[in-house]
Amino acid sequence: MGDRYYLDVTCPFCGHHQDGNGDEMFMGVWYAPTSGVMTHNCEKCGKTIDLEKYSGIDAESTASTKYGLEAVKEQRKQIKEEDKK
């Protein structure tokens, strides 16, 4: 449904470099908006990192189908609801 990325992420809150999934072949944090992955919880402080803001990669631009675009829009709604809490 769209593009996926492995990002080299350092937590903007505590400065901890994220190890991601631990797979040596794919070190980093997975950013796949059309697959429902737009945030990452820091492995040290637990705060949520918005990967779209962190990377500067527009989530909608990763969609290659209308279903992917719908998935991004739905996830944005969920993120906004979580931010309100």
Backbone as ProteinMPNN parsed JSONL, in Angstrom:
{"seq_chain_A": "MGDRYYLDVTCPFCGHHQDGNGDEMFMGVWYAPTSGVMTHNCEKCGKTIDLEKYSGIDAESTASTKYGLEAVKEQRKQIKEEDKK", "coords_chain_A": {"N_chain_A": [[0.807, -1.202, 0.0], [2.161, 1.135, 0.289], [5.154, 3.17, 0.783], [7.926, 2.219, 2.9], [10.139, 2.791, 5.646], [13.339, 2.58, 7.271], [14.439, 4.221, 10.007], [17.025, 6.17, 11.46], [16.941, 6.912, 14.638], [17.087, 9.205, 17.286], [15.957, 9.814, 20.454], [14.025, 12.692, 20.883], [13.385, 13.629, 23.352], [14.868, 12.451, 25.49], [17.346, 11.838, 24.438], [18.258, 9.273, 23.901], [19.604, 6.851, 21.734], [17.798, 4.973, 19.464], [17.425, 1.474, 19.227], [15.719, 0.097, 17.662], [14.258, -2.634, 15.971], [16.152, -4.496, 16.571], [17.219, -6.233, 14.697], [20.041, -6.934, 12.967], [20.316, -6.597, 10.241], [18.448, -4.722, 9.565], [18.763, -2.252, 11.1], [17.401, 0.263, 13.125], [14.443, 2.331, 13.311], [11.253, 1.386, 12.338], [9.28, 3.003, 9.958], [6.271, 3.163, 8.654], [3.734, 4.387, 7.396], [1.362, 3.62, 5.924], [0.998, 1.109, 6.811], [0.268, 1.377, 9.366], [2.191, 2.355, 11.14], [3.304, 5.034, 12.579], [4.364, 6.165, 14.759], [6.731, 5.87, 17.494], [7.637, 4.393, 20.522], [9.918, 5.543, 22.84], [12.684, 3.605, 23.778], [13.937, 4.002, 26.174], [12.869, 6.25, 27.778], [10.175, 6.03, 27.259], [8.47, 7.847, 26.06], [6.352, 8.991, 23.385], [7.351, 9.159, 20.063], [6.733, 11.075, 17.293], [7.004, 9.935, 14.227], [6.664, 10.977, 11.688], [6.899, 13.772, 12.011], [9.479, 13.774, 13.075], [11.075, 12.679, 11.008], [10.398, 14.188, 8.78], [9.189, 13.175, 6.587], [6.384, 13.18, 4.749], [3.449, 11.592, 5.628], [1.215, 11.024, 3.967], [2.384, 11.121, 1.467], [3.636, 8.708, 1.244], [1.808, 6.85, 0.515], [0.596, 4.571, -1.899], [-1.749, 3.718, -2.855], [-5.351, 4.22, -2.774], [-6.341, 3.013, -0.54], [-4.175, 2.907, 1.168], [-3.85, 5.636, 1.644], [-6.233, 6.149, 3.005], [-5.741, 4.611, 5.279], [-3.658, 6.052, 6.453], [-4.975, 8.47, 7.056], [-6.856, 7.57, 8.93], [-5.18, 6.683, 10.962], [-4.004, 9.095, 11.715], [-6.169, 10.331, 12.981], [-6.395, 8.673, 15.233], [-3.933, 9.186, 16.496], [-4.24, 11.901, 17.143], [-6.324, 11.685, 18.991], [-5.022, 10.288, 21.034], [-3.141, 12.19, 21.744], [-4.703, 14.059, 23.024], [-5.184, 12.963, 25.478]], "CA_chain_A": [[0.0, 0.0, 0.0], [2.971, 2.335, 0.298], [6.58, 3.1, 1.11], [8.323, 1.951, 4.282], [11.491, 3.278, 5.891], [14.031, 2.333, 8.531], [14.993, 5.514, 10.392], [18.013, 6.271, 12.529], [16.22, 7.812, 15.531], [17.528, 9.544, 18.629], [14.797, 10.38, 21.133], [14.132, 14.129, 21.086], [13.072, 13.938, 24.744], [15.923, 12.051, 26.434], [18.613, 11.688, 23.735], [18.636, 7.869, 23.723], [19.577, 6.344, 20.358], [16.893, 3.824, 19.404], [17.958, 0.278, 18.587], [14.708, -0.405, 16.743], [13.797, -4.013, 16.137], [17.265, -5.352, 16.969], [17.687, -7.029, 13.572], [21.251, -6.285, 12.452], [20.156, -6.283, 8.828], [17.568, -3.559, 9.454], [18.856, -1.451, 12.316], [16.649, 1.505, 13.067], [13.029, 2.307, 13.663], [10.414, 1.204, 11.156], [8.269, 4.029, 9.702], [5.448, 2.645, 7.562], [2.431, 4.976, 7.656], [0.231, 2.894, 5.355], [0.877, -0.139, 7.567], [-0.127, 1.716, 10.725], [3.33, 2.669, 12.011], [3.673, 6.435, 12.439], [4.975, 6.596, 16.013], [7.619, 4.911, 18.157], [7.85, 4.7, 21.931], [11.332, 5.499, 23.198], [13.082, 2.41, 24.526], [14.452, 4.39, 27.491], [11.953, 7.08, 28.569], [8.811, 5.623, 26.987], [7.665, 8.876, 25.399], [6.006, 8.696, 22.005], [8.012, 9.972, 19.045], [5.978, 11.176, 16.045], [8.031, 9.678, 13.205], [6.46, 11.875, 10.552], [7.538, 15.046, 12.37], [10.91, 13.527, 13.279], [11.761, 12.418, 9.74], [10.036, 15.142, 7.738], [8.588, 12.444, 5.467], [4.932, 13.316, 4.806], [2.82, 10.267, 5.64], [0.372, 10.843, 2.781], [3.218, 10.922, 0.275], [4.101, 7.321, 1.194], [0.709, 5.999, 0.045], [0.572, 4.29, -3.334], [-3.123, 3.353, -3.198], [-6.342, 4.971, -2.0], [-6.475, 2.321, 0.741], [-3.058, 3.375, 1.978], [-4.163, 7.001, 2.045], [-7.275, 6.029, 4.029], [-5.096, 4.089, 6.484], [-2.914, 7.169, 7.047], [-5.951, 9.403, 7.623], [-7.425, 6.952, 10.134], [-4.158, 6.68, 12.014], [-3.873, 10.479, 12.185], [-7.261, 10.535, 13.94], [-6.038, 7.963, 16.461], [-2.826, 9.91, 17.128], [-4.807, 13.11, 17.73], [-7.074, 11.29, 20.174], [-4.036, 9.947, 22.062], [-2.507, 13.444, 22.176], [-5.638, 14.749, 23.9], [-5.203, 12.312, 26.803]], "C_chain_A": [[0.848, 1.264, 0.0], [4.412, 2.075, 0.678], [6.801, 2.855, 2.599], [9.785, 2.357, 4.43], [12.025, 2.732, 7.2], [14.76, 3.629, 8.855], [16.012, 5.366, 11.513], [17.469, 7.33, 13.481], [16.922, 7.956, 16.879], [16.36, 10.265, 19.289], [14.981, 11.877, 21.351], [13.873, 14.554, 22.537], [14.237, 13.62, 25.686], [17.286, 11.823, 25.774], [19.074, 10.256, 23.512], [18.524, 7.473, 22.253], [18.78, 5.048, 20.343], [17.536, 2.665, 18.655], [16.97, -0.319, 17.593], [14.352, -1.835, 17.029], [14.916, -4.98, 16.511], [17.815, -6.244, 15.872], [18.874, -6.313, 12.933], [21.127, -5.879, 10.992], [19.354, -4.996, 8.631], [17.597, -2.735, 10.728], [18.107, -0.144, 12.115], [15.2, 1.271, 13.431], [12.213, 2.266, 12.371], [9.371, 2.296, 11.092], [7.51, 3.588, 8.467], [4.011, 3.137, 7.763], [1.244, 4.181, 7.112], [0.031, 1.524, 6.002], [0.577, 0.131, 9.046], [1.007, 2.051, 11.67], [3.791, 4.104, 11.739], [4.321, 6.986, 13.708], [5.873, 5.486, 16.547], [7.757, 5.336, 19.604], [9.319, 4.507, 22.261], [11.606, 4.3, 24.088], [13.569, 2.741, 25.929], [13.405, 5.14, 28.32], [10.48, 6.764, 28.332], [7.94, 6.654, 26.3], [7.474, 8.527, 23.928], [6.652, 9.696, 21.056], [7.159, 9.919, 17.784], [6.998, 11.063, 14.909], [7.869, 10.548, 11.967], [7.137, 13.217, 10.826], [9.047, 14.873, 12.481], [11.654, 13.434, 11.943], [11.535, 13.487, 8.684], [9.438, 14.487, 6.508], [7.074, 12.475, 5.641], [4.271, 11.951, 4.659], [1.965, 10.014, 4.4], [1.195, 10.554, 1.531], [3.734, 9.486, 0.164], [3.05, 6.384, 0.613], [0.753, 5.815, -1.467], [-0.817, 3.851, -3.799], [-4.087, 4.197, -2.372], [-6.542, 4.326, -0.625], [-5.36, 2.721, 1.701], [-3.303, 4.779, 2.498], [-5.236, 7.002, 3.139], [-6.686, 5.537, 5.351], [-4.334, 5.196, 7.209], [-3.883, 8.138, 7.722], [-6.556, 8.856, 8.908], [-6.413, 6.963, 11.278], [-3.931, 8.082, 12.565], [-4.952, 10.792, 13.238], [-6.919, 9.893, 15.275], [-4.917, 8.677, 17.217], [-3.348, 11.176, 17.807], [-5.58, 12.794, 18.997], [-6.126, 10.954, 21.338], [-3.375, 11.213, 22.617], [-3.395, 14.219, 23.147], [-5.627, 14.204, 25.323], [-4.138, 12.834, 27.714]], "O_chain_A": [[0.334, 2.352, -0.258], [4.836, 0.935, 0.869], [5.983, 3.23, 3.439], [10.566, 2.282, 3.482], [11.263, 2.453, 8.126], [15.598, 4.088, 8.078], [15.86, 4.528, 12.401], [17.525, 8.521, 13.174], [17.295, 6.973, 17.518], [15.834, 11.229, 18.733], [15.979, 12.298, 21.937], [14.116, 15.705, 22.902], [14.558, 14.412, 26.572], [18.281, 11.634, 26.474], [20.167, 10.037, 22.988], [17.506, 7.716, 21.605], [19.056, 4.132, 21.118], [18.119, 2.848, 17.586], [17.347, -1.153, 16.77], [14.164, -2.22, 18.183], [14.657, -6.161, 16.745], [18.797, -6.951, 16.099], [18.726, -5.207, 12.415], [21.765, -4.921, 10.556], [19.554, -4.271, 7.656], [16.562, -2.541, 11.366], [18.181, 0.471, 11.051], [14.793, 0.17, 13.804], [12.467, 3.026, 11.436], [8.644, 2.509, 12.061], [8.041, 3.633, 7.358], [3.164, 2.387, 8.248], [0.217, 4.082, 7.784], [-0.98, 0.861, 5.771], [0.628, -0.78, 9.873], [0.816, 2.036, 12.886], [4.555, 4.363, 10.809], [4.773, 8.13, 13.734], [5.794, 4.333, 16.122], [7.971, 6.515, 19.886], [9.896, 3.452, 21.999], [10.861, 4.017, 25.026], [13.613, 1.861, 26.789], [13.084, 4.725, 29.433], [9.625, 7.18, 29.114], [6.784, 6.371, 25.985], [8.309, 7.865, 23.311], [6.52, 10.909, 21.217], [6.891, 8.837, 17.262], [7.765, 11.994, 14.665], [8.847, 10.822, 11.271], [7.863, 13.737, 9.978], [9.807, 15.73, 12.031], [12.718, 14.027, 11.768], [12.368, 13.68, 7.798], [9.201, 15.151, 5.499], [6.539, 11.868, 6.569], [4.508, 11.24, 3.682], [1.986, 8.916, 3.843], [0.75, 9.826, 0.643], [4.22, 9.086, -0.894], [3.362, 5.248, 0.257], [0.925, 6.775, -2.218], [-1.038, 3.636, -4.991], [-3.689, 4.816, -1.385], [-6.873, 5.012, 0.342], [-5.583, 2.856, 2.904], [-3.003, 5.083, 3.653], [-5.148, 7.776, 4.092], [-7.089, 5.995, 6.421], [-4.361, 5.269, 8.437], [-3.634, 8.578, 8.844], [-6.748, 9.6, 9.871], [-6.767, 7.225, 12.428], [-3.689, 8.242, 13.761], [-4.677, 11.435, 14.251], [-7.127, 10.495, 16.328], [-4.952, 8.76, 18.444], [-2.941, 11.49, 18.925], [-5.507, 13.541, 19.973], [-6.403, 11.298, 22.488], [-3.085, 11.297, 23.811], [-2.892, 14.952, 23.999], [-6.014, 14.899, 26.263], [-4.028, 12.386, 28.856]]}, "name": "protein", "num_of_chains": 1, "seq": "MGDRYYLDVTCPFCGHHQDGNGDEMFMGVWYAPTSGVMTHNCEKCGKTIDLEKYSGIDAESTASTKYGLEAVKEQRKQIKEEDKK"}
